[in-house]
Amino acid sequence: MEQKNPEKIPNWKSDFPISTEKATHISRREFAKFLGLLSGVLALSNGAIVIKALAFPSKPLEGDHFVCNEDEVPVGKMIQFEIQGDMVIPYILIHLQENEWRAFEQKCTHLACAVRYREEEQKIECPCHNGWFSADTGEVLQGPPPRPLPQLEVVRKEGKVYVRQAEEPYAT
Amino acid sequence: MSDFRASQNKAHPNKTSTIMTGIILLLILFVSMQIWFLFGALNNALEENLYFALTTFIGSLLLALASFWLLRYLPDPIRTVWKK
């Protein structure tokens, strides 16, 4: 029989009940609460992305950056270089043909694997998931990458190769 | 003495279990959609697509509020009285 003014079971005891039914019930309640908490954390994470995009927009590259001398990269070859800014971004410089140079970001737009220029195919390959980009424009030719490779404009002055921010993104 | 609620609970012992299962399934659905939004926002924010990030944030926030609201309907814990 229930008492008129019952005293509650202390929390430490109700958290470890003897009967299986109560134990299952408590763990399912806790699981539901955990899912609620997870839901809140996910919403906050999504908010953090918005705050980062609003408060810390990525700055465009300013000025010309020296990469190498022209004679250091033969036709059909590529070299890797980095530009120090807010963060270090790796790029590749490709000597496509005589007087034809291209510079792309080295991180694949799919999962940021390092891409490389394949001379025999004349395309840029992401070896992780068989993604292929055009070496001319950076456009996706095949595979999972969702976007073209970000491109820099290549400028040559007195036998030296410089890069700078392309005026139109993904333009040749 | 038992009241109406106690009689109800005795007559339908599976009721709280069904409600709890329904709530947990809905919560899993909401959280899955939020993970999908977050993945999309991370992927698109890399291209500085602010509007996509903003839209998914609002969607995710509404889903989180719905999750909190659902928790109100969690059945009370089964408690027995403390007998001296």
gemmi code that builds the backbone of each chain (N, CA, C; Angstrom):
import gemmi

chains = {
    "A": [
        ("MET", (0.846, -1.217, 0.000), (0.000, 0.000, 0.000), (0.873, 1.256, 0.000)),
        ("GLU", (0.448, 2.223, -0.766), (1.208, 3.470, -0.807), (0.945, 4.286, 0.442)),
        ("GLN", (1.949, 4.943, 0.893), (1.767, 5.765, 2.080), (1.222, 7.127, 1.691)),
        ("LYS", (0.633, 7.801, 2.636), (0.004, 9.093, 2.381), (1.039, 10.147, 1.988)),
        ("ASN", (2.102, 10.182, 2.742), (3.128, 11.188, 2.485), (4.473, 10.488, 2.220)),
        ("PRO", (4.587, 9.937, 1.051), (5.765, 9.082, 0.824), (7.048, 9.884, 0.646)),
        ("GLU", (8.096, 9.321, 1.112), (9.406, 9.950, 0.932), (10.015, 9.395, -0.351)),
        ("LYS", (10.610, 10.250, -1.145), (11.149, 9.805, -2.436), (12.412, 8.974, -2.242)),
        ("ILE", (12.633, 8.100, -3.191), (13.893, 7.356, -3.178), (15.008, 8.317, -3.531)),
        ("PRO", (16.125, 8.307, -2.827), (17.216, 9.220, -3.177), (17.732, 8.931, -4.587)),
        ("ASN", (18.279, 9.983, -5.231), (18.728, 9.845, -6.624), (19.751, 8.741, -6.805)),
        ("TRP", (20.679, 8.650, -5.843), (21.730, 7.644, -5.996), (21.141, 6.238, -6.047)),
        ("LYS", (19.976, 6.077, -5.422), (19.379, 4.741, -5.404), (18.501, 4.520, -6.634)),
        ("SER", (17.811, 5.586, -7.075), (16.941, 5.411, -8.236), (17.746, 5.288, -9.528)),
        ("ASP", (18.985, 5.773, -9.513), (19.827, 5.627, -10.712), (20.301, 4.190, -10.909)),
        ("PHE", (20.311, 3.415, -9.872), (20.740, 2.016, -9.970), (19.632, 1.115, -9.413)),
        ("PRO", (18.502, 1.042, -10.129), (17.383, 0.287, -9.582), (17.650, -1.225, -9.636)),
        ("ILE", (16.942, -1.926, -8.801), (17.132, -3.375, -8.746), (16.383, -4.052, -9.887)),
        ("SER", (15.143, -3.613, -10.162), (14.364, -4.308, -11.197), (14.784, -3.852, -12.593)),
        ("THR", (14.782, -4.810, -13.533), (15.229, -4.551, -14.910), (14.358, -3.494, -15.577)),
        ("GLU", (13.061, -3.536, -15.322), (12.134, -2.617, -15.987), (12.507, -1.163, -15.705)),
        ("LYS", (12.819, -0.890, -14.451), (13.154, 0.494, -14.084), (14.501, 0.907, -14.674)),
        ("ALA", (15.435, -0.046, -14.704), (16.753, 0.269, -15.259), (16.628, 0.638, -16.731)),
        ("THR", (15.824, -0.125, -17.491), (15.627, 0.155, -18.916), (14.988, 1.525, -19.091)),
        ("HIS", (13.987, 1.794, -18.276), (13.264, 3.051, -18.381), (14.201, 4.227, -18.155)),
        ("ILE", (15.034, 4.126, -17.112), (15.940, 5.231, -16.790), (16.951, 5.438, -17.914)),
        ("SER", (17.519, 4.363, -18.428), (18.537, 4.534, -19.467), (17.923, 5.125, -20.734)),
        ("ARG", (16.671, 4.775, -21.041), (16.041, 5.349, -22.237), (15.728, 6.830, -22.039)),
        ("ARG", (15.343, 7.196, -20.840), (15.143, 8.630, -20.557), (16.449, 9.402, -20.722)),
        ("GLU", (17.513, 8.802, -20.177), (18.821, 9.461, -20.275), (19.248, 9.579, -21.731)),
        ("PHE", (18.985, 8.546, -22.507), (19.358, 8.568, -23.928), (18.589, 9.670, -24.670)),
        ("ALA", (17.295, 9.784, -24.368), (16.491, 10.827, -25.011), (17.020, 12.213, -24.649)),
        ("LYS", (17.400, 12.379, -23.370), (17.949, 13.677, -22.959), (19.283, 13.941, -23.649)),
        ("PHE", (20.075, 12.908, -23.782), (21.364, 13.067, -24.483), (21.137, 13.492, -25.938)),
        ("LEU", (20.120, 12.892, -26.586), (19.823, 13.286, -27.976), (19.401, 14.751, -28.042)),
        ("GLY", (18.633, 15.200, -27.044), (18.248, 16.611, -26.983), (19.453, 17.514, -26.851)),
        ("LEU", (20.389, 17.099, -25.987), (21.627, 17.869, -25.797), (22.447, 17.899, -27.085)),
        ("LEU", (22.542, 16.755, -27.729), (23.300, 16.659, -28.992), (22.692, 17.586, -30.044)),
        ("SER", (21.371, 17.623, -30.052), (20.668, 18.487, -30.999), (21.055, 19.956, -30.780)),
        ("GLY", (21.116, 20.360, -29.516), (21.526, 21.727, -29.204), (22.956, 22.007, -29.617)),
        ("VAL", (23.838, 21.044, -29.370), (25.251, 21.216, -29.737), (25.404, 21.349, -31.256)),
        ("LEU", (24.643, 20.564, -31.999), (24.727, 20.642, -33.467), (24.247, 21.996, -33.970)),
        ("ALA", (23.172, 22.511, -33.351), (22.671, 23.839, -33.756), (23.723, 24.910, -33.457)),
        ("LEU", (24.384, 24.793, -32.301), (25.433, 25.767, -31.964), (26.604, 25.679, -32.947)),
        ("SER", (26.970, 24.465, -33.325), (28.070, 24.297, -34.286), (27.736, 24.974, -35.604)),
        ("ASN", (26.471, 24.798, -36.020), (26.054, 25.442, -37.267), (26.107, 26.963, -37.128)),
        ("GLY", (25.759, 27.450, -35.930), (25.844, 28.887, -35.674), (27.275, 29.382, -35.707)),
        ("ALA", (28.206, 28.538, -35.223), (29.624, 28.924, -35.221), (30.136, 29.136, -36.646)),
        ("ILE", (29.636, 28.322, -37.579), (30.051, 28.478, -38.986), (29.605, 29.845, -39.518)),
        ("VAL", (28.366, 30.218, -39.160), (27.839, 31.520, -39.620), (28.665, 32.657, -39.011)),
        ("ILE", (28.965, 32.542, -37.712), (29.740, 33.602, -37.041), (31.126, 33.716, -37.671)),
        ("LYS", (31.724, 32.565, -37.940), (33.063, 32.592, -38.551), (33.013, 33.249, -39.934)),
        ("ALA", (31.981, 32.912, -40.710), (31.860, 33.485, -42.054), (31.630, 34.997, -41.985)),
        ("LEU", (30.866, 35.445, -40.967), (30.567, 36.880, -40.861), (31.728, 37.667, -40.262)),
        ("ALA", (32.339, 37.107, -39.208), (33.342, 37.868, -38.452), (34.750, 37.734, -39.012)),
        ("PHE", (35.049, 36.580, -39.604), (36.407, 36.356, -40.112), (36.384, 35.960, -41.587)),
        ("PRO", (35.977, 36.866, -42.478), (35.986, 36.497, -43.900), (37.417, 36.316, -44.391)),
        ("SER", (37.604, 35.373, -45.308), (38.967, 35.132, -45.795), (39.403, 36.289, -46.681)),
        ("LYS", (40.633, 36.747, -46.442), (41.110, 37.918, -47.196), (41.693, 37.471, -48.531)),
        ("PRO", (41.455, 38.247, -49.575), (42.085, 37.901, -50.852), (43.595, 38.137, -50.790)),
        ("LEU", (44.281, 37.399, -51.622), (45.736, 37.510, -51.663), (46.116, 38.890, -52.209)),
        ("GLU", (47.070, 39.528, -51.555), (47.451, 40.867, -52.015), (48.840, 40.845, -52.628)),
        ("GLY", (48.966, 41.538, -53.734), (50.277, 41.692, -54.365), (50.758, 40.446, -55.093)),
        ("ASP", (51.956, 40.571, -55.667), (52.561, 39.442, -56.381), (53.472, 38.657, -55.438)),
        ("HIS", (53.435, 37.365, -55.577), (54.277, 36.502, -54.739), (55.253, 35.735, -55.626)),
        ("PHE", (56.523, 35.872, -55.326), (57.546, 35.169, -56.106), (57.465, 33.668, -55.824)),
        ("VAL", (57.538, 32.860, -56.900), (57.485, 31.409, -56.719), (58.843, 30.784, -57.044)),
        ("CYS", (59.320, 30.997, -58.280), (60.591, 30.386, -58.679), (61.069, 31.061, -59.974)),
        ("ASN", (62.227, 30.648, -60.456), (62.690, 31.102, -61.761), (62.071, 30.213, -62.840)),
        ("GLU", (61.879, 30.782, -64.016), (61.224, 30.028, -65.096), (61.976, 28.749, -65.448)),
        ("ASP", (63.316, 28.823, -65.426), (64.091, 27.652, -65.875), (64.137, 26.535, -64.827)),
        ("GLU", (63.535, 26.759, -63.682), (63.540, 25.709, -62.653), (62.464, 24.653, -62.906)),
        ("VAL", (61.441, 25.002, -63.717), (60.354, 24.050, -63.970), (60.294, 23.754, -65.465)),
        ("PRO", (60.732, 22.567, -65.909), (60.657, 22.240, -67.332), (59.205, 22.082, -67.795)),
        ("VAL", (58.985, 22.106, -69.096), (57.633, 21.943, -69.641), (57.089, 20.574, -69.236)),
        ("GLY", (55.827, 20.545, -68.783), (55.189, 19.276, -68.381), (55.418, 18.913, -66.935)),
        ("LYS", (56.138, 19.743, -66.207), (56.413, 19.418, -64.799), (55.657, 20.385, -63.869)),
        ("MET", (55.631, 20.036, -62.625), (54.991, 20.914, -61.633), (55.882, 21.031, -60.402)),
        ("ILE", (55.709, 22.108, -59.693), (56.348, 22.209, -58.376), (55.275, 22.627, -57.361)),
        ("GLN", (55.582, 22.329, -56.131), (54.662, 22.703, -55.061), (55.247, 23.894, -54.315)),
        ("PHE", (54.408, 24.854, -53.963), (54.880, 25.986, -53.165), (53.792, 26.390, -52.177)),
        ("GLU", (54.185, 27.206, -51.233), (53.234, 27.640, -50.206), (53.226, 29.149, -50.106)),
        ("ILE", (52.076, 29.685, -49.737), (51.987, 31.122, -49.504), (51.577, 31.340, -48.055)),
        ("GLN", (52.369, 32.129, -47.343), (52.081, 32.403, -45.941), (51.126, 33.583, -45.869)),
        ("GLY", (50.038, 33.399, -45.177), (49.101, 34.496, -44.956), (48.495, 34.304, -43.586)),
        ("ASP", (47.154, 34.426, -43.518), (46.471, 34.079, -42.267), (46.742, 32.614, -41.933)),
        ("MET", (46.819, 31.824, -42.987), (47.180, 30.417, -42.825), (48.062, 30.020, -44.006)),
        ("VAL", (48.778, 28.935, -43.850), (49.663, 28.484, -44.931), (48.830, 27.661, -45.916)),
        ("ILE", (48.786, 28.120, -47.173), (48.006, 27.400, -48.185), (48.969, 26.821, -49.220)),
        ("PRO", (48.928, 25.507, -49.446), (49.799, 24.909, -50.460), (49.211, 25.062, -51.869)),
        ("TYR", (50.094, 25.361, -52.809), (49.665, 25.504, -54.209), (50.571, 24.642, -55.090)),
        ("ILE", (50.126, 24.417, -56.326), (51.017, 23.788, -57.308), (51.147, 24.729, -58.503)),
        ("LEU", (52.340, 24.774, -59.013), (52.601, 25.572, -60.224), (52.911, 24.588, -61.345)),
        ("ILE", (52.178, 24.667, -62.440), (52.349, 23.721, -63.545), (52.851, 24.471, -64.773)),
        ("HIS", (53.873, 23.927, -65.387), (54.356, 24.465, -66.669), (53.733, 23.606, -67.769)),
        ("LEU", (52.567, 24.036, -68.252), (51.801, 23.212, -69.198), (52.529, 23.080, -70.532)),
        ("GLN", (52.772, 24.238, -71.154), (53.482, 24.277, -72.434), (54.398, 25.489, -72.388)),
        ("GLU", (55.098, 25.695, -73.500), (55.942, 26.880, -73.574), (55.062, 28.124, -73.394)),
        ("ASN", (55.404, 28.952, -72.431), (54.651, 30.175, -72.095), (53.247, 29.910, -71.553)),
        ("GLU", (52.974, 28.701, -71.105), (51.669, 28.384, -70.517), (51.890, 27.890, -69.090)),
        ("TRP", (51.499, 28.715, -68.133), (51.683, 28.367, -66.726), (50.331, 28.402, -66.018)),
        ("ARG", (50.185, 27.529, -65.041), (48.962, 27.546, -64.223), (49.348, 27.341, -62.760)),
        ("ALA", (48.571, 27.981, -61.887), (48.786, 27.782, -60.443), (47.432, 27.471, -59.804)),
        ("PHE", (47.361, 26.351, -59.110), (46.119, 25.935, -58.433), (46.414, 25.620, -56.977)),
        ("GLU", (45.345, 25.714, -56.166), (45.477, 25.260, -54.789), (45.671, 23.745, -54.804)),
        ("GLN", (46.518, 23.269, -53.895), (46.850, 21.845, -53.956), (45.822, 20.966, -53.253)),
        ("LYS", (44.925, 21.588, -52.482), (43.972, 20.776, -51.730), (42.757, 20.460, -52.595)),
        ("CYS", (42.469, 19.175, -52.739), (41.295, 18.749, -53.495), (40.049, 19.315, -52.829)),
        ("THR", (39.078, 19.745, -53.635), (37.867, 20.353, -53.066), (36.926, 19.311, -52.471)),
        ("HIS", (37.281, 18.051, -52.611), (36.444, 17.005, -52.020), (36.800, 16.820, -50.540)),
        ("LEU", (37.965, 16.225, -50.265), (38.350, 16.019, -48.868), (39.776, 16.489, -48.602)),
        ("ALA", (40.221, 17.473, -49.360), (41.490, 18.164, -49.109), (42.730, 17.282, -49.248)),
        ("CYS", (42.648, 16.212, -50.055), (43.864, 15.445, -50.372), (44.755, 16.308, -51.281)),
        ("ALA", (46.034, 15.991, -51.300), (46.952, 16.754, -52.145), (46.826, 16.279, -53.605)),
        ("VAL", (46.541, 17.216, -54.505), (46.430, 16.850, -55.921), (47.801, 16.969, -56.587)),
        ("ARG", (47.955, 16.334, -57.760), (49.239, 16.404, -58.481), (48.951, 16.406, -59.985)),
        ("TYR", (49.888, 16.979, -60.715), (49.732, 17.048, -62.179), (50.294, 15.782, -62.793)),
        ("ARG", (49.472, 15.122, -63.638), (49.930, 13.914, -64.312), (50.268, 14.289, -65.749)),
        ("GLU", (51.560, 14.257, -66.060), (52.028, 14.742, -67.350), (51.490, 13.893, -68.512)),
        ("GLU", (51.465, 12.550, -68.322), (51.029, 11.672, -69.412), (49.542, 11.852, -69.737)),
        ("GLU", (48.742, 12.218, -68.717), (47.299, 12.431, -68.933), (47.004, 13.896, -69.245)),
        ("GLN", (47.930, 14.763, -68.906), (47.753, 16.217, -69.011), (46.536, 16.689, -68.202)),
        ("LYS", (46.371, 16.067, -67.038), (45.282, 16.454, -66.140), (45.823, 16.461, -64.712)),
        ("ILE", (45.031, 17.064, -63.820), (45.405, 17.056, -62.397), (44.629, 15.933, -61.725)),
        ("GLU", (45.346, 15.135, -60.958), (44.717, 13.971, -60.339), (44.672, 14.131, -58.817)),
        ("CYS", (43.546, 13.726, -58.236), (43.503, 13.550, -56.784), (43.549, 12.042, -56.547)),
        ("PRO", (44.663, 11.525, -56.068), (44.810, 10.067, -55.988), (43.954, 9.413, -54.906)),
        ("CYS", (43.429, 10.176, -53.983), (42.690, 9.551, -52.875), (41.392, 8.893, -53.344)),
        ("HIS", (40.618, 9.621, -54.165), (39.316, 9.069, -54.575), (39.121, 9.172, -56.083)),
        ("ASN", (40.232, 9.123, -56.820), (40.185, 9.121, -58.279), (39.429, 10.341, -58.824)),
        ("GLY", (39.760, 11.519, -58.297), (39.176, 12.751, -58.813), (40.124, 13.359, -59.852)),
        ("TRP", (39.558, 13.935, -60.905), (40.384, 14.526, -61.970), (39.925, 15.942, -62.267)),
        ("PHE", (40.895, 16.822, -62.459), (40.613, 18.228, -62.785), (41.314, 18.585, -64.089)),
        ("SER", (40.751, 19.565, -64.781), (41.411, 20.078, -65.979), (42.650, 20.866, -65.553)),
        ("ALA", (43.765, 20.592, -66.200), (44.989, 21.326, -65.870), (44.939, 22.740, -66.445)),
        ("ASP", (44.013, 22.967, -67.380), (43.910, 24.269, -68.025), (43.056, 25.230, -67.185)),
        ("THR", (41.901, 24.752, -66.724), (40.969, 25.642, -66.025), (40.730, 25.262, -64.573)),
        ("GLY", (41.085, 24.056, -64.186), (40.818, 23.612, -62.816), (39.435, 23.020, -62.643)),
        ("GLU", (38.656, 22.936, -63.741), (37.302, 22.383, -63.660), (37.360, 20.890, -63.336)),
        ("VAL", (36.310, 20.424, -62.686), (36.230, 18.994, -62.360), (35.895, 18.207, -63.630)),
        ("LEU", (36.689, 17.185, -63.919), (36.429, 16.348, -65.082), (35.771, 15.037, -64.685)),
        ("GLN", (36.139, 14.550, -63.509), (35.647, 13.238, -63.111), (35.841, 13.076, -61.609)),
        ("GLY", (34.961, 12.283, -61.003), (35.168, 11.918, -59.607), (34.341, 12.736, -58.646)),
        ("PRO", (34.595, 12.566, -57.363), (33.729, 13.181, -56.342), (33.919, 14.675, -56.059)),
        ("PRO", (34.990, 15.355, -56.496), (35.122, 16.773, -56.089), (33.921, 17.601, -56.535)),
        ("PRO", (33.363, 18.413, -55.627), (32.173, 19.186, -55.980), (32.474, 20.507, -56.671)),
        ("ARG", (33.698, 21.022, -56.555), (34.000, 22.349, -57.098), (35.337, 22.328, -57.823)),
        ("PRO", (35.547, 23.311, -58.713), (36.862, 23.418, -59.359), (37.940, 23.779, -58.348)),
        ("LEU", (39.186, 23.554, -58.719), (40.300, 23.942, -57.850), (40.440, 25.467, -57.873)),
        ("PRO", (40.595, 26.113, -56.725), (40.864, 27.554, -56.722), (42.172, 27.851, -57.476)),
        ("GLN", (42.122, 28.914, -58.246), (43.250, 29.190, -59.147), (43.862, 30.558, -58.878)),
        ("LEU", (45.159, 30.659, -59.078), (45.850, 31.951, -58.998), (46.302, 32.342, -60.397)),
        ("GLU", (46.472, 33.625, -60.578), (46.971, 34.113, -61.867), (48.499, 34.064, -61.847)),
        ("VAL", (49.080, 33.582, -62.931), (50.540, 33.483, -62.999), (51.074, 34.648, -63.835)),
        ("VAL", (52.063, 35.328, -63.306), (52.668, 36.466, -63.999), (54.166, 36.192, -64.114)),
        ("ARG", (54.716, 36.427, -65.300), (56.168, 36.213, -65.476), (56.836, 37.545, -65.759)),
        ("LYS", (57.902, 37.796, -65.000), (58.649, 39.044, -65.194), (60.132, 38.735, -65.141)),
        ("GLU", (60.815, 39.044, -66.207), (62.275, 38.902, -66.266), (62.740, 37.515, -65.833)),
        ("GLY", (62.096, 36.499, -66.384), (62.514, 35.127, -66.103), (62.108, 34.602, -64.746)),
        ("LYS", (61.306, 35.377, -64.038), (60.835, 34.902, -62.730), (59.315, 34.709, -62.775)),
        ("VAL", (58.835, 33.748, -61.996), (57.393, 33.441, -61.980), (56.785, 33.955, -60.673)),
        ("TYR", (55.734, 34.730, -60.830), (55.003, 35.253, -59.670), (53.548, 34.794, -59.767)),
        ("VAL", (52.868, 34.757, -58.632), (51.423, 34.501, -58.652), (50.710, 35.630, -57.927)),
        ("ARG", (49.467, 35.829, -58.321), (48.626, 36.800, -57.616), (47.169, 36.365, -57.722)),
        ("GLN", (46.319, 37.007, -56.940), (44.896, 36.659, -56.917), (44.295, 36.829, -58.309)),
        ("ALA", (43.580, 35.808, -58.792), (42.933, 35.914, -60.097), (41.780, 36.897, -60.000)),
        ("GLU", (41.632, 37.727, -61.019), (40.575, 38.739, -60.963), (39.200, 38.093, -60.985)),
        ("GLU", (39.037, 37.065, -61.847), (37.782, 36.325, -61.843), (38.092, 34.921, -61.367)),
        ("PRO", (37.330, 34.431, -60.383), (37.640, 33.093, -59.894), (37.474, 32.048, -60.984)),
        ("TYR", (38.397, 31.119, -61.007), (38.406, 29.990, -61.931), (38.596, 30.413, -63.385)),
        ("ALA", (38.989, 31.688, -63.599), (39.247, 32.106, -64.977), (40.673, 31.712, -65.344)),
        ("THR", (40.907, 31.500, -66.640), (42.251, 31.118, -67.062), (43.085, 32.360, -67.253)),
    ],
    "B": [
        ("MET", (-4.402, 4.252, -1.794), (-5.483, 4.377, -2.769), (-4.931, 4.743, -4.141)),
        ("SER", (-5.476, 4.147, -5.140), (-4.978, 4.486, -6.470), (-5.907, 5.497, -7.119)),
        ("ASP", (-5.346, 6.347, -7.933), (-6.159, 7.346, -8.623), (-6.344, 6.931, -10.096)),
        ("PHE", (-6.915, 7.849, -10.891), (-7.189, 7.534, -12.296), (-5.894, 7.256, -13.058)),
        ("ARG", (-4.867, 8.090, -12.809), (-3.600, 7.939, -13.537), (-2.940, 6.593, -13.236)),
        ("ALA", (-2.966, 6.213, -11.977), (-2.362, 4.936, -11.596), (-3.122, 3.778, -12.266)),
        ("SER", (-4.457, 3.890, -12.320), (-5.252, 2.839, -12.968), (-4.940, 2.759, -14.450)),
        ("GLN", (-4.827, 3.928, -15.072), (-4.482, 3.990, -16.499), (-3.152, 3.285, -16.749)),
        ("ASN", (-2.167, 3.625, -15.934), (-0.842, 3.044, -16.129), (-0.858, 1.529, -15.933)),
        ("LYS", (-1.698, 1.077, -15.030), (-1.774, -0.368, -14.804), (-2.496, -1.058, -15.950)),
        ("ALA", (-3.521, -0.378, -16.507), (-4.298, -0.987, -17.595), (-3.523, -1.016, -18.903)),
        ("HIS", (-2.601, -0.060, -19.086), (-1.827, 0.016, -20.346), (-0.341, 0.065, -20.020)),
        ("PRO", (0.222, -1.053, -19.634), (1.625, -1.040, -19.191), (2.614, -0.698, -20.292)),
        ("ASN", (2.220, -0.862, -21.559), (3.167, -0.591, -22.651), (3.123, 0.862, -23.109)),
        ("LYS", (2.230, 1.638, -22.543), (2.010, 2.987, -23.062), (3.271, 3.847, -22.975)),
        ("THR", (3.871, 3.904, -21.800), (5.062, 4.756, -21.656), (6.187, 4.279, -22.558)),
        ("SER", (6.262, 2.965, -22.714), (7.303, 2.413, -23.588), (7.098, 2.879, -25.029)),
        ("THR", (5.851, 2.865, -25.490), (5.564, 3.289, -26.868), (5.847, 4.776, -27.047)),
        ("ILE", (5.424, 5.562, -26.066), (5.670, 7.012, -26.156), (7.172, 7.291, -26.201)),
        ("MET", (7.892, 6.605, -25.316), (9.356, 6.805, -25.252), (10.016, 6.427, -26.574)),
        ("THR", (9.590, 5.298, -27.150), (10.165, 4.875, -28.445), (9.889, 5.911, -29.520)),
        ("GLY", (8.642, 6.414, -29.527), (8.278, 7.432, -30.521), (9.131, 8.678, -30.371)),
        ("ILE", (9.313, 9.123, -29.145), (10.105, 10.342, -28.903), (11.549, 10.132, -29.320)),
        ("ILE", (12.108, 8.975, -28.953), (13.516, 8.713, -29.307), (13.689, 8.643, -30.826)),
        ("LEU", (12.733, 7.999, -31.505), (12.839, 7.925, -32.973), (12.780, 9.316, -33.602)),
        ("LEU", (11.870, 10.159, -33.089), (11.777, 11.527, -33.617), (13.071, 12.301, -33.360)),
        ("LEU", (13.626, 12.117, -32.145), (14.877, 12.818, -31.812), (16.002, 12.367, -32.738)),
        ("ILE", (16.057, 11.064, -33.007), (17.106, 10.551, -33.913), (16.927, 11.157, -35.308)),
        ("LEU", (15.668, 11.279, -35.732), (15.400, 11.892, -37.042), (15.886, 13.346, -37.060)),
        ("PHE", (15.574, 14.096, -36.005), (15.982, 15.505, -35.946), (17.505, 15.630, -35.957)),
        ("VAL", (18.154, 14.803, -35.121), (19.617, 14.888, -35.029), (20.258, 14.505, -36.369)),
        ("SER", (19.691, 13.498, -37.046), (20.230, 13.106, -38.357), (20.141, 14.265, -39.348)),
        ("MET", (18.984, 14.942, -39.335), (18.823, 16.082, -40.251), (19.811, 17.193, -39.909)),
        ("GLN", (20.055, 17.393, -38.608), (21.016, 18.438, -38.208), (22.433, 18.088, -38.655)),
        ("ILE", (22.791, 16.792, -38.565), (24.125, 16.376, -39.023), (24.249, 16.622, -40.523)),
        ("TRP", (23.184, 16.348, -41.240), (23.160, 16.586, -42.693), (23.346, 18.078, -42.977)),
        ("PHE", (22.625, 18.937, -42.247), (22.754, 20.396, -42.407), (24.190, 20.843, -42.121)),
        ("LEU", (24.739, 20.314, -41.011), (26.083, 20.735, -40.586), (27.117, 20.337, -41.641)),
        ("PHE", (26.976, 19.129, -42.157), (27.896, 18.665, -43.206), (27.802, 19.584, -44.425)),
        ("GLY", (26.562, 19.887, -44.803), (26.364, 20.765, -45.966), (26.949, 22.147, -45.734)),
        ("ALA", (26.721, 22.674, -44.525), (27.220, 24.024, -44.204), (28.737, 24.050, -44.207)),
        ("LEU", (29.358, 23.026, -43.633), (30.829, 22.977, -43.610), (31.379, 22.910, -45.027)),
        ("ASN", (30.759, 22.103, -45.840), (31.232, 21.921, -47.208), (31.064, 23.186, -48.038)),
        ("ASN", (29.912, 23.860, -47.847), (29.645, 25.058, -48.641), (30.327, 26.294, -48.083)),
        ("ALA", (30.526, 26.310, -46.750), (31.181, 27.470, -46.154), (32.615, 27.580, -46.654)),
        ("LEU", (33.191, 26.441, -47.088), (34.544, 26.487, -47.631), (34.573, 27.346, -48.892)),
        ("GLU", (33.425, 27.459, -49.536), (33.353, 28.289, -50.741), (32.753, 29.656, -50.409)),
        ("GLU", (32.693, 29.960, -49.102), (32.163, 31.222, -48.612), (30.718, 31.440, -49.015)),
        ("ASN", (29.950, 30.373, -48.914), (28.531, 30.494, -49.239), (27.771, 30.812, -47.956)),
        ("LEU", (27.689, 32.102, -47.630), (27.123, 32.519, -46.345), (25.648, 32.182, -46.242)),
        ("TYR", (24.911, 32.358, -47.345), (23.459, 32.166, -47.271), (23.107, 30.714, -46.977)),
        ("PHE", (23.898, 29.804, -47.513), (23.648, 28.386, -47.220), (23.910, 28.111, -45.748)),
        ("ALA", (25.008, 28.669, -45.231), (25.336, 28.460, -43.814), (24.240, 29.047, -42.922)),
        ("LEU", (23.727, 30.212, -43.317), (22.677, 30.874, -42.521), (21.375, 30.061, -42.547)),
        ("THR", (21.010, 29.594, -43.730), (19.768, 28.823, -43.858), (19.837, 27.538, -43.041)),
        ("THR", (20.968, 26.837, -43.140), (21.083, 25.584, -42.396), (21.119, 25.849, -40.890)),
        ("PHE", (21.698, 26.983, -40.500), (21.725, 27.318, -39.070), (20.306, 27.517, -38.542)),
        ("ILE", (19.495, 28.263, -39.304), (18.109, 28.503, -38.864), (17.351, 27.167, -38.794)),
        ("GLY", (17.534, 26.331, -39.817), (16.886, 25.014, -39.819), (17.317, 24.181, -38.636)),
        ("SER", (18.617, 24.191, -38.360), (19.162, 23.400, -37.264), (18.646, 23.907, -35.917)),
        ("LEU", (18.539, 25.225, -35.811), (18.043, 25.821, -34.563), (16.581, 25.421, -34.327)),
        ("LEU", (15.775, 25.454, -35.381), (14.367, 25.065, -35.243), (14.261, 23.595, -34.831)),
        ("LEU", (15.115, 22.761, -35.423), (15.086, 21.339, -35.070), (15.507, 21.137, -33.618)),
        ("ALA", (16.497, 21.932, -33.151), (16.935, 21.816, -31.762), (15.800, 22.238, -30.821)),
        ("LEU", (15.091, 23.320, -31.179), (13.965, 23.752, -30.347), (12.883, 22.675, -30.314)),
        ("ALA", (12.649, 22.052, -31.474), (11.662, 20.966, -31.521), (12.100, 19.801, -30.638)),
        ("SER", (13.410, 19.530, -30.611), (13.926, 18.440, -29.768), (13.689, 18.745, -28.298)),
        ("PHE", (14.000, 20.005, -27.900), (13.795, 20.377, -26.499), (12.314, 20.283, -26.122)),
        ("TRP", (11.466, 20.727, -27.065), (10.025, 20.709, -26.816), (9.540, 19.269, -26.653)),
        ("LEU", (10.108, 18.353, -27.465), (9.713, 16.942, -27.383), (10.045, 16.344, -26.018)),
        ("LEU", (11.138, 16.822, -25.422), (11.578, 16.254, -24.142), (10.537, 16.490, -23.040)),
        ("ARG", (9.674, 17.498, -23.235), (8.617, 17.749, -22.259), (7.683, 16.555, -22.142)),
        ("TYR", (7.545, 15.812, -23.223), (6.583, 14.720, -23.257), (7.194, 13.378, -22.860)),
        ("LEU", (8.442, 13.420, -22.356), (9.046, 12.179, -21.866), (8.235, 11.668, -20.676)),
        ("PRO", (7.873, 10.397, -20.660), (7.144, 9.882, -19.496), (7.975, 10.024, -18.225)),
        ("ASP", (7.294, 10.268, -17.142), (8.004, 10.401, -15.856), (8.697, 9.095, -15.497)),
        ("PRO", (9.791, 9.211, -14.725), (10.467, 7.982, -14.321), (9.552, 7.121, -13.447)),
        ("ILE", (9.713, 5.811, -13.604), (8.941, 4.907, -12.737), (9.592, 4.931, -11.363)),
        ("ARG", (8.855, 5.407, -10.395), (9.431, 5.520, -9.050), (8.555, 4.752, -8.072)),
        ("THR", (9.194, 4.155, -7.160), (8.437, 3.521, -6.085), (8.602, 4.363, -4.827)),
        ("VAL", (7.693, 4.224, -3.940), (7.797, 5.031, -2.713), (8.792, 4.394, -1.766)),
        ("TRP", (9.380, 5.232, -1.031), (10.395, 4.793, -0.074), (9.689, 4.321, 1.199)),
        ("LYS", (9.838, 3.030, 1.422), (9.145, 2.497, 2.602), (10.113, 2.402, 3.768)),
        ("LYS", (9.693, 2.951, 4.883), (10.566, 2.919, 6.052), (10.476, 1.561, 6.750)),
    ],
}
model = gemmi.Model(1)
for chain_id, residues in chains.items():
    chain = gemmi.Chain(chain_id)
    for i, (resn, *xyz) in enumerate(residues, 1):
        res = gemmi.Residue()
        res.name, res.seqid = resn, gemmi.SeqId(i, " ")
        for name, pos in zip(("N", "CA", "C"), xyz):
            atom = gemmi.Atom()
            atom.name, atom.element = name, gemmi.Element(name[0])
            atom.pos, atom.b_iso = gemmi.Position(*pos), 0.0
            res.add_atom(atom)
        chain.add_residue(res)
    model.add_chain(chain)
structure = gemmi.Structure()
structure.add_model(model)
structure.setup_entities()
